[in-house]
Amino acid sequence: MSPRNGRPRPDPVGLGQESVWSYPRPPRVEPSRQSVEVWVGGERIGATTLSWRVLETSHPPTYYLPRSAFVRGSLRPAEGTSYCEWKGVASYLDLVGGGEVARRAGWFYPDPTRGFEVLAAAVAVMPGAVDRCVVDDEVVRPQEGGFYGGWITDRVVGPFKGGPGSHGW
């Protein structure tokens, strides 16, 4: 990655890959039929083959699973909210499994803005805050920085926002 005019140069895209630099801004939401799993405390607490990906320039996709994909009792309301300029006000969830609690590891938009209404019944997960997230049998690598919830797989190439020096992208 070498910056050009303050913006990094996109990594080369291989067969079957997509570049996060091809994603739009503002972001878009699209359905996904990939197999998605979430693990906490050694237990699979969420699994689905119908989720939604939010795609935004320079960010790996964030996957949103339907609430019905989660094991009963694995989602617990947590304190706090945050604001996304695109999706609105997010509320947080603790994720519970195997006797462990991943604090504020999930979030959702109870009243998302126009264009993101489908996310009202869905939960996103911070991959670095749980045992693991899996997409099509590949363990996800969390997006750097601790603020963003992107899911990095071999299917996407960066460079990705979130690491040192990427604040202004």
Sequence and secondary structure as in RCSB ss.txt:
>XXXX:A:sequence
MSPRNGRPRPDPVGLGQESVWSYPRPPRVEPSRQSVEVWVGGERIGATTLSWRVLETSHPPTYYLPRSAFVRGSL
RPAEGTSYCEWKGVASYLDLVGGGEVARRAGWFYPDPTRGFEVLAAAVAVMPGAVDRCVVDDEVVRPQEGGFYGG
WITDRVVGPFKGGPGSHGW
>XXXX:A:secstr
  EETTEE      TT EEGGGS SS EEEEE S EEEEETTEEEEEES EEEEE TTS  EEEEEGGGB TT E
EEEEEEEEETTTEEEEEEEEEETTEEEEEEEEE SS  TT GGGGGEEEE GGGSSEEEETTEE EE TTSS   
EE TTEE   TTSTT TT 
